[in-house]
Amino acid sequence: MANIAAQRIRREIKEVMKNEETAGASIKLELIDNRWTELKGEIGGPPDTPYQGGTFILEIKVPETYPFNPPKIRFLTKIWHPNVSSVTGAICLDILKDQWAAALTLRTVLLSIQALLAAAEPNDPQDAVVAKQYREDPHMFEMTAIHWTNVYAGGPTPVFEFNQKVRVLTEIGVNEQVARVALSTYHWDIERATEEIFS
């Protein structure tokens, strides 16, 4: 059984390397330590989204029952998105759960994850805090997502006001990641974020 999966993975990696669509969409796939059960995926943030210009790394764990069962995929690069946990990187996407089909490939999965970045599903969220912000304050959501893309994914656009607020909290001894999450959660209101951190 594992042999079928290994052969299939090798073929899929070649498919990604040769495919022009994935090259244009900046999608990459590689084995970790030559083990077909563990791969590293990479997707570029789609144009005209807050993720544009960012590079997002994904952890891909392939079960021995692949392709009859879906791979387990999560973001290693932190991202502010309603369908991705800002803490664990877990992804809420139907084809990674009950809508999986053996005909799907890792290439189609990575393209689907990339498409999810361009078209969030806030009514089926993985991260309720982000989804609430996405629905109730789209501008704040967009600025926060741009900030996270810049800080974690090498995106081109720094949000200076947000960087300064993070710095204010780190200067009083708050861990940078803790500060960023609290500020992002409380719409960059430094007083509320500070209350939350020290409560």
N, C-alpha and C positions, 0 to 999 in steps of 0.2 A: 504493500500500500504506500509506504513512504517513498518507494522508488518512483511511483507514478507522480507523486507530488514534486519530487526533486527534478524529474525530467521536465515537468510542466513549468516549474519556476525558472529553470535555465532557459527554456524557450521564451518565456515572458520577458526575462531581462533583455534578451537579444532583441525582442520586438520593441521594447522601449528605446533601446539604443539606436535602432534603425529608423524608428517612426518619426516622420517630419512633424506630425501634429504635436507629439509630445515634446519634440525639440523646440518648436515654436512656443509651446506653453511652458517652457522651462520645467520639465518634469524629469527626474532622474531616479534610478533604482539601482542599488548595489547590495551584494551579499556582505554580511559581517563575518569575518574570520572564515570565509569559504563555507559557511553553514547555510544551507538553503532554508532553514527554519527561521532564520533571523536576518531581516533586511533593513536597510536604511532607505527611506524614500525622501525625495526633496521636491517641493513644488514652489513655483514662483507666485507671488501675490498677483491676482488678476488685475489688468488695467482698469482704471476708473473705479477703483474700490479703495477703502482705507488701507488695504494690504499691498497696494501697488509698490513694486520696487523691493519688497521684502522677500527673503528666502526662508521657507519654513521646512524644518526637518521633522520627519515622521518615523516612529518606531513601528516596524511591521513584524509581527510574529505569525508564522505560517504553521497551521496544525498539520499533523501527519495525514489527516483525512482530507486535506486540500486536493482538488477543488470542490469537494462535496460540502465542505464547511468553510465559512468565511475566515479570512485572516483577521487577527486582532491588531488594530491600528490606533495609535494615539499620537498627538502632537508632542514632540520634545521641545519645540520652540514655543515659548509662551505666546498666547494670542488672545485678544479680546473679541469674542464672537459668541452669539447666542447658542450656537450648536456645538461649542467646544468648551469643556471645563477649563476655566482660567487657572485652576489649581492642578488638576491631574493630566490635562490634555486629552481626556476621553472625548470621543466624537459621537454625536447623535446623528446617525445616517442610516436610513432603512436598509440599504444594500449590505451594510455591515452586520445586520441582524436578521430580521425575518424575511427580507426581500432578496436575500442572497440567492444566486443561481450559479451552477457549475460552469455555465458558459461565460460568466464574467471573468475578467483578468485583472491583474494588479494595475495595468495601464488604465483600464476603464474606471477602476476604483479611485486611483489618484486623480484622474480627470474629474470624477464626480465630487471628490473632496474639494478640488480647486473651484468647481462650479458652485459648491456650497458657500465658499467664501464670497462669491459674487451675489448670491441669492440666499440669504439666511432664512430659516424657518422659525421665527420667534414663537410660534404657537406650539412647537414641539422642541422646547429648549433642553440643552444639556446644562446650561448655566442660567438659572432663573434671574440672578441679579443683572447679568448682561442683557438678557432678553427684555427685562422690564425697562432698562435704560433705552434699548433699541426702539421699543414701542413708544415710550413716553417722552423721550428727549433725543430725537434722532441726531441733532447737531452735536450734543454732548457725547453720544455714542461714537459718532464718526471721529471726533477729535481724540477721544480716548483710544480708539482702535489705531489711529494714525500714530499716536504716541507709543503704544505697545509695539507696533510694527517697527518704528524707528529704533527703540531701545533693544528689542529682542531679536528682530529679524533683519537688521541692517537696512531698514527702509530709509528713504532719502530725506524725510521731512521731520525735523525736530519740532516739538511743541514747547517753546521756551518757558512759557508760563507754568506748564505742568512740571517741567524739569526743575524749576525753581522751588515749587511746592514740595517736591520729593526731597530736594536738598535741605529745605528748612527742617523737615522731620528727621533726616539722617544726621543732621548736625546736633540734634538733641538725643542721639543714640538709638533711633529706630532703624531696624534692618530695612535696607532699600526696597526689597521685594514686599515686605509687610506694609511699608509706607505707600508704595504704588497701588497695591490692592485696595487698601483702605480709602485712599483718595479717589480711585476709580469708582469704587462702590458708592461713595458719598458725593458724587458729582463734583469732585475736586474742591469741596468745601473743607478747608484745612481744620477748622474748629471741630466739625463733626467727626472728621477722620481721626483727629487727635483724641477726642473723647472715646471713640470706639477702641482705639489701640490701648489706651491706658485704663479702660474701665474694667 
